Amino acid sequence: MIAQDSWTVSSVPSIHKVDPAEWDRVAGGRGLYVSHPWLTATEEAAENRGATEYLLVHQGPELRAAMALYPRTRPPEDRFYDVISQFAEPSGCEDREGWYPSVLGGTIAAYWNDLLVDRTAPPQARDTAMKLLLEAFDRARAGRAAALRYLTAEAAEAAGAHFGERAQVFFSGGAQTTIDVQWSSFEDYLSWLPGRRRIEAGREIRKFHAWEADLTSPGFGDRIGELAPLVAQLKSNYGHAADESTISDQLHAQEKYLGDRAKVFASELSGRVVAFSLSFVWENELYVRSVGFDYARTERTFAYFNLTYYEPIRFAIENGLRRVHLGLGTYEAKQARGARLEPSWCVVFPPAGTGVRARDALERQAATGLRRWEERYGPIPAVIR
């Protein structure tokens, strides 16, 4: 523990040692994926058991800032959190072995991250809490390669200002996709869509409802054995790690801590789920987290568009929710259905001793990724360049 005036900085090995209400007070307004129940479920997934740490910054008795840490001695199962495949290889860094062991800060699941500093604290206290949190992260990485992945622009700017040349800040190559719910009914939403898109949406919905499958909303925990293989099919299609037992383990952990916030939209044939999406309600917003399909039995049914987009949008409207979060990827499809893009950012620390060549290589990677994105989706506000 480090003490400074009335401030203390400490760490604990498990989020179970942090009061949930205190953590969520500090994380409030920053989304499901930095919340206490989500991070608890993440910690209990097999890959993370015994491999977590949580930085805590207190002002007197008040928690003012916090960060989850995930030390790694080898690449994680999700390659999108692997510092070699995401940074060392694309940038052409020569010393790839030096990237492990490494440390990931804030998140290792869901591609959503922020720096958790108490927004209710006075401005000077917020600044101090941020400084102490980032200093604690720097000490924890101890010269190892490290990354803060999928940050908001505001968080990345704060981290970049603090670390200066010690870290490379750049666009992650992806964006969060969010639909702001502004309609009083699902019919109003369909009417709001531009003409051609409205016609296509109507066709997709009619085709889906003409399919013989039953549209159901089964209990999350009751059907994990059916859901996990469908997630594995989809992940395999998109190049993600797709071990069925790992996926089942993750779903069970999510059900344990977030089951009362879960909503499953499913299509069933003969009583068996052949397509589904899993969402969670948090702070009056809906987060579409997992989807899965039996591709052989859902071809040309438009199950994906209906279960991933239309049914969650309908649910959000009917239940007075403010937003629907659709995650990363498939940006054109999500934009066509009303989503806005919020680009996410990375703060990357090359291994100690890699010198100027690693920084130059990362800068080239950053410039290339930004150019490709802007050629396809338009300019990103010049918050960090």
Secondary structure, DSSP 8 states (H G I E B T S, - for coil): -EEETTEEEEEES-GGGS-HHHHHHHHTTS-GGGSHHHHHHHHHSGGGTT--EEEEEEETTEEEEEEEEEEESS--SSGGG-HIIIIIHHHT-S--GGG-SEEEES-SSSS-B--EE-TTS-HHHHHHHHHHHHHHHHHHHTTSEEEEEEE-HHHHHHHHHHHGGGSEEEEEEEEEEEEE---SSHHHHHHHS-HHHHHHHHHHHHHHHHSSSEEE---TGGGHHHHHHHHHHHHHHTTS---HHHHHHHHHHHHHHHGGGEEEEEEEETTEEEEEEEEEEETTEEEEEEEEE-HHHHTTTTHHHIIIIIHHHHHHHHTT-SEEE--SS-HHHHHHTT-EEEEEEEEEE--TT-HHHHHHHHHHHHHHHHHHHHHHH----TT--
